[in-house]
Amino acid sequence: MQTENEVLVRVEDLKVHFPIYRGVIRRQVGAVRAVDGVSFTIKKGETVGLVGESGCGKTTTGRAIIRLYEPTAGKIFFKDTELVSLKTEEMRMMRKDMQMIFQDPYASLNPRMTLRDIVGEPLLSFGLASGKQIDERVAELLKMVRLSPDFMLRYPHEFSGGQRQRIGIARSIAMNPSFVVCDEPISALDVSIQAQIINLFEDLQRDLNLTYLFIAHDLSMVRHISDRVAVMYLGIIAEMADRNEIYTNPLHPYTKALLSAIPVADPVYYESRKRIILEGDVPSPANPPSGCRFRTRCPIADEHCAESRPEFREITPGHFVACFKV
Amino acid sequence: MTNELLNVQDLQTRFKTPEGIIHAVNGISFHLNEGETLGVVGESGCGKSVSMLSILKLVAMPPGEIVSGVADFRGKDLLKMTPEEMRHVRGGQIAMVFQDPMTSLNPVMTIGKQMAEPLMLHLGFNKEQAQKRSIELLEQVGIPQAADRLKDYPHQYSGGMRQRVMIAMALSCNPQILIADEPTTALDVTIQAQIVELTIKLREQLGMAIIWITHDLGVVASIAHRVAVMYGGYIIEESPVKDLYANPTHPYTLGLLGSLPQIQAQSRQRLYSIDGMPPVLYRKPQACPFAPRCKFVVEHCWHENPSLEPISDGHYVACFVDTKTGRER
């Protein structure tokens, strides 16, 4: 974090709505408001954790930032370029510098391609290397993710989940990107393997000066790896702050409930802890509640919360909350 | 001394596959007391689910085969029961909740019909009685407007609600043992907390014993009285829950706990990681199955598989090395 204040990614009021079509003439009858106005920044060299439950829009946000989904509204700045207005080819060139790691290491690798072809493909498609050069670079990348270069001619099915995730990581850093979106990269892995991969992410960040957007639902892992954490709920960011601030001084009632629901590996802890158990389920993003998104499950909501949407405002320096009661 | 409800000795299960025989469970012994919750912890492929499925003879045979073992349930060996006897035990006296609430309900049958089935089969209820009891059960697991929701199909329920329905069905015949196989793994953390809380409440009300299978050391800490840690088809450590977390002793248990980030930690520490990966058991291990990944490994570990030995009251460990001193015991 040498360049403390340099902003690498700035997201302004990003919205991603997926249309719902019905009937014979496929008329649009509504929209799933997966992401409904989020704004945040990611500084160079830092890791921003994006947490929330399934359906909160965290993956959609990550994908929209590198335009794997087309944003419905809003602006995304990467370095000094505005991404939403770029043409397809211009965006493709930008992706040299912004890459993605996917959740499922079984589905994200082509089973008919060898490791050399998988990891070397970005080099080939951007015309950065050919022939022998690719072999050399792939060997180097495999070493960086602690895999043997001897594996180069093998196929994905010969590897375990953890090893496959390493292959996905090697592919994503092949172009020397400065920004990587990690979409639940450890959720599908066993506990003992998760720690290996997290340590690898940290080593690579240090060695290659990477900036991460780390999407996850495991709050304890997110605290471990992130510098700042954003908590999403039903398409909006409920709270965002430094890692220690958000875990020791959560302000939004949703963050409080989410933190208290984390299972802790300490039986003594449960004897003293008062858990906040939220009632009910997350409402559908196709038909979100009026006003504050969280009010239907919020223990402290009142009539005011149903009327208007709370502004995402800075309470103390660097600590943002969207709640009327704070 | 509390009453022993289930006592399993030397259970071995293996699977014949085209690639060879997989030794999934390699001779495990454990017991379950009345009203007790036993947590069974381990990573994928460690044999935790297969061992519990074996007890209920829910392992597909072939390719599965229960090679040896005794599962004494109130004086009768479950593994020697006829299919007909077993059917009365399953769902009646021992009930099971599975991991995936999306696939364990029949999508083309209403919740009410699915709930009535075990009641009519095991308890001989007629339709009206079954419906009345189903409504009670749904209310007990916290489903609002239970009477109306009986007419709904599974897709009209959310994931957490479906898991509640699964629990309600499992409890419908007042089982003495509830086996829960990763019941919260597919759920979000706030919903997971709801289900754990519900299970603890129902346990207090109904007094059943629970076997809770999970890979999550956090969840198990919140619900279990006693914990068995499995690796490579063996129980490698077993202990009362508090003692396990206060004095984890087997190198694998130490590694698992160490690889979890501490939520209270202010500064970033590098995570402890266990090198390598869990074994695929094409051969029954002759040595300690954890030896290739173990930081405490000594010569002895490569020649013999340690048995589960007591180290203090109720705390058993299968390891030749005393991890506190690093020397052989």
Chai-1 contact restraints between the chains, C-beta under 6 A:
chainA,res_idxA,chainB,res_idxB,connection_type,confidence,min_distance_angstrom,max_distance_angstrom,comment,restraint_id
A,E53,B,D188,contact,1.0,0.0,6.0,A-B,restraint_1
A,S54,B,D188,contact,1.0,0.0,6.0,A-B,restraint_2
A,S160,B,M277,contact,1.0,0.0,6.0,A-B,restraint_3
A,D190,B,E43,contact,1.0,0.0,6.0,A-B,restraint_4
A,D190,B,S44,contact,1.0,0.0,6.0,A-B,restraint_5
A,V191,B,L256,contact,1.0,0.0,6.0,A-B,restraint_6
A,S192,B,S259,contact,1.0,0.0,6.0,A-B,restraint_7
A,S192,B,I274,contact,1.0,0.0,6.0,A-B,restraint_8
A,A195,B,S259,contact,1.0,0.0,6.0,A-B,restraint_9
A,A195,B,L271,contact,1.0,0.0,6.0,A-B,restraint_10
A,A195,B,S273,contact,1.0,0.0,6.0,A-B,restraint_11
A,Q196,B,S273,contact,1.0,0.0,6.0,A-B,restraint_12
A,I198,B,L271,contact,1.0,0.0,6.0,A-B,restraint_13
A,N199,B,L271,contact,1.0,0.0,6.0,A-B,restraint_14
A,N199,B,S273,contact,1.0,0.0,6.0,A-B,restraint_15
A,S220,B,P261,contact,1.0,0.0,6.0,A-B,restraint_16
A,S220,B,I263,contact,1.0,0.0,6.0,A-B,restraint_17
A,M221,B,P261,contact,1.0,0.0,6.0,A-B,restraint_18
A,H224,B,P261,contact,1.0,0.0,6.0,A-B,restraint_19
A,N244,B,Q266,contact,1.0,0.0,6.0,A-B,restraint_20
A,A261,B,V189,contact,1.0,0.0,6.0,A-B,restraint_21
A,A261,B,T190,contact,1.0,0.0,6.0,A-B,restraint_22
A,A261,B,A193,contact,1.0,0.0,6.0,A-B,restraint_23
A,P263,B,D216,contact,1.0,0.0,6.0,A-B,restraint_24
A,P263,B,G218,contact,1.0,0.0,6.0,A-B,restraint_25
A,P263,B,V219,contact,1.0,0.0,6.0,A-B,restraint_26
A,P263,B,S222,contact,1.0,0.0,6.0,A-B,restraint_27
A,V264,B,G218,contact,1.0,0.0,6.0,A-B,restraint_28
A,A265,B,L217,contact,1.0,0.0,6.0,A-B,restraint_29
A,A265,B,G218,contact,1.0,0.0,6.0,A-B,restraint_30
A,A265,B,A221,contact,1.0,0.0,6.0,A-B,restraint_31
A,A265,B,L260,contact,1.0,0.0,6.0,A-B,restraint_32
A,D266,B,A221,contact,1.0,0.0,6.0,A-B,restraint_33
A,D266,B,Y245,contact,1.0,0.0,6.0,A-B,restraint_34
A,P267,B,A221,contact,1.0,0.0,6.0,A-B,restraint_35
A,P267,B,V241,contact,1.0,0.0,6.0,A-B,restraint_36
A,P267,B,K242,contact,1.0,0.0,6.0,A-B,restraint_37
A,P267,B,Y245,contact,1.0,0.0,6.0,A-B,restraint_38
A,Y270,B,S222,contact,1.0,0.0,6.0,A-B,restraint_39
A,I277,B,A193,contact,1.0,0.0,6.0,A-B,restraint_40
A,I277,B,Q194,contact,1.0,0.0,6.0,A-B,restraint_41
A,I277,B,E197,contact,1.0,0.0,6.0,A-B,restraint_42
A,L278,B,T190,contact,1.0,0.0,6.0,A-B,restraint_43
A,D281,B,S158,contact,1.0,0.0,6.0,A-B,restraint_44
A,D281,B,G160,contact,1.0,0.0,6.0,A-B,restraint_45
